[in-house]
Amino acid sequence: MRKSAIILPAIVVVIAVILSSLYVVDEREKALVLQFGQIKAVKEEPGLAIKIPLIQDVVKYDDRILSLDTDVIEVTPSDDRRLVVDAFARYRIADVVQFRQAVGVGGIRAAEDRLSSILNAQIREVLGADQVTSDTILSEERGSLMLRIRDNARVQARSLGLDVVDVRLKQTNLPMQNLEATFARMRAEREREAADEIARGNEAAQRVRATADRTVVETLSEAEREAQIVRGEADAQRNNVFAEAFGADPEFFAFYRSLQAYENALQGGNSSMVMTPNSQFFDYLKNDNPEAGAN
């Protein structure tokens, strides 16, 4: 009984010691073996490992790519238009030993605080550079700006044992106090552009109307000229006919012209014509034979 009372607790102690000397590293983790706060071993491969119980401790860190949302900050580009920037970064622990030495027992939280300060500083530096305007930040060129922020932050994050994989700008907005002024300026610019378009449209309409008026005048002038030519040719042809008729029978031509004069003169109306009976106008209305007149 006494032996079993001694052996059983001893077995339990041995088992507990053996279990406390074993630890498992997941494939998503890296582990450090610490002895009185000093790094004694690094375990980066997944699997089962051994440590000295009660003397050594194991600290595990995530080996995956982690995400960090930075604080919302204001930046002032070269055109003095302030912008509110909200960014995030993706990083991983590249050197677990350097990471432990840099942040100590603070771990991930302490590392992210320091990494956030690095990112904010780089965002202000890159977006506030001389050649960077607010239009550049809001355009497709922002991709190159994010690469610059990432590269600069990566260099400084190496002292923490971190590797900055990517940096992205989630939102880039104007401060609330500047929105109304910006909207007013945008409205003024659009109204100016609209006025310019209207003025150009009126100018084009005036040119079209002037061209149309000139075309009408030229067409009418050309038509009138051709009509004058036709009338002139017709008058010439008529005069030729009259001349030929006069040459063929002067007496008949004189009689015909007198009939035309009678037709034009003796028309109904309120006009009166007073002349003597002996006037030559009535030569062809006279009857020289009295007997014929009596009949």
LINZI-V518493 format. One record per helix or strand of 3 or more residues. SS is the DSSP state (helix for helix, strand for strand). FROM is the first residue (numbers start at 1). TO is the last residue. If there is no record, write none. Layout:
BEGIN
ss/from/to
SS/FROM/TO
SS/FROM/TO
END
This chain:
BEGIN
ss/from/to
helix/2/20
strand/22/25
strand/29/35
strand/38/43
strand/47/50
strand/56/62
strand/66/69
strand/73/76
strand/82/93
helix/96/127
helix/134/138
helix/142/160
strand/162/174
helix/176/248
helix/250/265
helix/280/285
helix/290/294
END
